[in-house]
Structures are given as C-alpha cells and as structure tokens.
Amino acid sequence: MSLPTFAAIEYPVRAGERSMADEWFDVVVVGAGLSGIGMARHLKVECPDLSFAVLEARARLGGTWDLFRYPGVRSDSDMYTLGYSFRPWTGEKAIADGGSILSYLHDTARESGIEGHIRTGTRVVAADWSGADAAWTLTVDQGGERRTIGCRFVVMCTGYYNYERGHTPAFEGAETFAGRIMHPQFWPEDLDVAGKRVAVIGSGATAMTLVPALADRGATVAMVQRSPTYVVARPATDRFANGLRRVIGARRATNTIRWRNALIGQFFFERMRKHPKAAAERLIGWVRDHLGPDYDVATHFTPRYDPWDQRLCLVPDGDLFEAIKAGRAEVVTGAIERFEPGGIAMADGTKVPADIIVTATGLELKLMDDMPVTVDGAPVEFAKTLNYKGMMFSDVPNLAYTFGYTNASWTLKADLTAAYVCRLLKTMQARGVRSATPRVGEGEAGDEAFLDFTSSYVQRAIDKFPKQGRRAPWRLHQNYLKDLMALRFGRVDDAMEFSHAEAKGKRAA
C-alpha cells in the first residue's frame, strides 16, 4: 500500500497555507547537474507518490559539465564511479571528455523521465522556513520576475563553487600585458591558440588538463606554478572494465567495476595517509619514470605537503608528461613578480614569454549557493552549525545538501545522500510527521573544520562551512564503506527530532 504524500496527511495548519506560495511541491531539488539529476531519479523511483521539481538557475541542465568548455575538459575520476549506479557508463574511456559526460547527463534525464520536472532559468534567491506550517517558501527569480514556491523538503544540489566567477589573484602589471588574459571557467569559443605562446598559471587539475590540450592545438605552453602538486598517470581506457562488459553485459558488470574501483581507491587513500613518506617517494618516482632521470623532478614535481593533504591530479595516458617530453610544454616553478607586456616575470628573474595568459588559479567556493536562509525569521549562519551525516545541518529542518568526496568520485557520495534523503522522506511519511531536524546532544558539539584539505581554494572559504562534532552522526567521513553502512543501512533517526507542525521544538515522534 502506498504512503500518503506530505500534502495529503491531515494536520492542523494555518488557513490558506498553500495559497501563500504560487506553487507547491513535496520536495524541491535545487540544481540540475550531476547531483540534482541523480537526486531526481531517486525521488521518482523510491518516492513515486511525492511531487517534486528541479530548479536550475542556468538555461541548460548539466551543471559543471555544461559550464566548463575549456580545451580538454574531462573527468578526474573514473566514469564507472562518477557515473550513476542506476545507469551504467557505457563509453570506452574510463576518463571521459566533458562533452561525453554532458551527453550522458542529458540521456539520463530523458531516460529516467525527469526532464519534465526540470525548470531551467529558475534561480532560488531565498529560502524561508515556517515552523508553524512545517514548510519552506522559496523565492525564485525567473527572467527577472519574482515568484514563490512552497515545499516540505529542500535538497540543495548546487555544488560548492561560484559559477559566476573563478578565483583570480591580483597580479601586478596585469593591465600592461599586451595579450589576452582569461580564466578557464569562461573560455571564449573564438580563441585560436595555434602558433601562440600560452602561459597557464596554476598546478591543479584544470591546469594539468589545459596544458596538453593546448599543446595538441598547436600552442607552446608553459605551466607556471607557485609550488608542485602530486601527479598520477593512469590509462584513459580501463581494459578490465571493457572486457568484463563485453562478456557479461554493461548492467551486470557495473556493480563489479564500481565496487572494484571504489575499494581500490579507498585502499590506496588509506595507505597513503598511513605511510605518507613512502607514498610520496612512490608518486614522485612514477613521475621520474615518465620524464627520465635528467628532468628536474625535485623542483617541478615534488610537493611540500603529504599525499592527500590536497587532491592528487590525474593525467590520462600521461598526456602532460608526453607534452613535456615532446618539447611542446614546460613547467616553470616559483613566485610570480609581475606581468609585463610580453609575458610573466618571475621573482627569480626568469621570463615566461606569452601571447595568452590563462589564470587556472582555482575556484571560489560557496555553500548553499550563498543563498540566504531563515528559520522562523532568524537567519541561519551555517558556519555556526554542525554537519549531520555530511548532508544536513544542526537545527535546520527539512533541508539536505549534497557534497561529494574529496578523495574519490563525487557521485559515490551523492548517490548515498540521495538514497538517505529518500529513506528519511519515507520514514516521515510512515510516522505521519512533517519536519525532521538534526539536534546536537550534550557533549557532541565540536569545532573541527568541515574539510581538512590544505588546498588554497578550500582554506579561502572554510569559514563559511559547518563544523564537525565529536562523534557520529556529526563527523564527515571521506570513506565510502563507512558512509554506505551509515546511510543505507544505519538508523535514519539518530539525533533527529521529528515533529508535527503544532509540536514545534518537541520530540513528537
């Protein structure tokens, strides 16, 4: 027997509750990228009697994979874990290009029957919770027109960085540079780099993707980095996965491949964290094997931090190393003193000639898309809340936030988050309650940072994020197995206060 929707359950509510909003849904998902499409599909299959909408601020679905159009844009996780568990990745390449991933997302939305639930060009600009009504009112902007949408539960799938701008430091002399300066987040379609000298500033995944791609397009490229990053070469094609799929079929092979890759990744992460010195020697040794004994690996590929203090950079088929060996790319390590008309002047006197400068200097992080949120009229300061199971916030009812792994595929965690939210919604229906609020018990509070990464883009914004508590469920695991047990099979109501509208603030269930 199907459960009633939240809207169908009879509760004492204020007269005209629904009329206060222009539209009403049981659940609203904000964001139609990788996480939002996955969340919508879970809702459609696992909570078929709940109404939902997916609100996307941009004109098209796809999120990151629609926004980023720079040369060579690709996944930095294998597609068997970055793809959805419910829809196997069938491409030949495990490390896929951005266009293929975007097509995969469009196909998933169409085949899952959720395209009709997605509303593009609809930006959520505020969220207000009413405890008396046990409902959210979302203020949205649709082409300059403000409207309101009411719902019981909100799932934020907006990612964690600013789509409107990337991080670009102020470089002395930038106004004197005679060429073109750009951030890869806003790559111009008309740019022809053939025969040009291009300086790419940065040492993260974006820079290491751009450098070989630009070299392939005929540019002479210099990767200018302040300090080195750990780099791992990996085949773009997974021969084991492709072979297994041919033998037993894509759907049957998916779980095996997904589990294999997730477990291998977790194993090496744990080993590297436990034995950082040995791991660093091995990683740097692999780079030396690619570039040869005469290359200055100590200067350009030997980081000052331990492996996984920052995310490792993946180069498929060693394309970055191949470009360096071919003389089409070089690495320049050191501090930038200033920009000059003809390029970049380094602090040690080195000159980097350039016709084009690309500032692959990182992302600007945002939490909840920097959307103002109020609970019964009081603004929510998320930095003062505690993370609950990596997806909810202490004292904030009926609100979940998808945040993937920093040491593995984003989708592994997004999939677990979606499944947990559906479990929570079904539990609320079964118990006849309308709000679920994580509450911190005595001795559970803490002030540990949400993320322990030392990457600059994380440190610049970490004070916006919630804190971690002393023990579960207030701890953020970067461990797929632990999260699987906790979110799929663990209790759904630990440290959770369920209540009816008229029992606000009390343990009503």
C-alpha positions, 0 to 999 in steps of 0.5 A: 500500500502506498504512503500518503504524500506530505500534502495529503496527511491531515494536520492542523495548519494555518488557513490558506497555507498553500495559497501563500506560495504560487506553487507547491511541491513535496520536495524541491531539488535545487540544481540540475547537474550531476547531483540534482539529476541523480537526486531526481531519479531517486525521488521518482523511483523510491518516492513515486507518490511525492511531487517534486521539481528541479530548479536550475538557475542556468538555461541548460541542465548539466551543471559543471559539465555544461559550464566548463568548455575549456580545451580538454575538459574531462573527468578526474575520476573514473566514469564507472564511479562518477557515473550513476549506479542506476545507469551504467557508463557505457563509453570506452574511456574510463576518463571521459571528455566533458562533452561525453559526460554532458551527453550522458547527463542529458540521456539520463534525464530523458531516460529516467523521465525527469526532464519534465520536472526540470525548470531551467532559468529558475534561480532560488534567491531565498529560502524561508522556513515556517515552523508553524506550517512545517514548510519552506517558501522559496523565492525564485527569480525567473527572467527577472520576475519574482515568484514563490514556491512552497515545499516540505523538503529542500535538497540543495544540489548546487555544488560548492563553487561560484559559477559566476566567477573563478578565483583570480589573484591580483597580479601586478602589471596585469593591465600592461600585458599586451595579450589576452588574459582569461580564466578557464571557467569562461573560455571564449569559443573564438580563441585560436591558440595555434602558433601562440605562446600560452602561459597557464598559471596554476598546478591543479587539475584544470591546469594539468588538463589545459596544458596538453590540450593546448599543446595538441592545438598547436600552442607552446605552453608553459605551466607556471606554478607557485609550488608542485602538486602530486601527479598520477598517470593512469590509462584513459581506457580501463581494459578490465572494465571493457572486457568484463562488459563485453562478456557479461553485459554493461548492467551486470558488470557495473556493480563489479567495476564500481565496487572494484574501483571504489575499494581500490581507491579507498585502499590506496587513500588509506595507505597513503595517509598511513605511510605518507613518506613512502607514498610520496617517494612512490608518486614522485618516482612514477613521475621520474619514470615518465620524464627520465632521470635528467628532468628536474623532478625535485623542483617541478614535481615534488610537493611540500605537503603529504599525499592527500593533504590536497587532491592528487591530479590525474593525467590520462595516458600521461598526456602532460608528461608526453607534452613535456617530453615532446618539447611542446610544454614546460613547467616553470616553478616559483613566485610570480613578480609581475606581468609585463607586456610580453609575458610573466616575470618571475621573482627569480628573474626568469621570463615566461614569454606569452601571447595568452595568459590563462589564470587556472588559479582555482575556484571560489567556493560557496555553500548553499549557493550563498543563498540566504536562509531563515528559520522562523525569521532568524537567519541561519549562519551555517558556519555556526552549525554542525554537519549531520551525516555530511548532508544536513545541518544542526537545527535546520529542518527539512533541508539536505545538501549534497557534497561529494568526496574529496578523495574519490568520485563525487557521485559515490557520495551523492548517490548515498545522500540521495538514497538517505534523503529518500529513506528519511522522506519515507520514514516521515511519511510512515510516522505521519510527521512533517519536519525532521531536524538534526539536534546536537546532544550534550557533549557532541558539539565540536569545532573541527573544520568541515574539510581538512584539505590544505588546498588554497581554494578550500582554506579561502572559504572554510569559514563559511562551512559547518563544523564537525562534532565529536562523534557520529552522526556529526563527523564527515567521513571521506570513506565510502564503506563507512558512509554506505553502512551509515546511510543505507543501512544505519538508523535514519533517526539518530539525533533527529527530532521529528515533529508535527507542525503544532509540536514545534521544538518537541520530540513528537515522534 
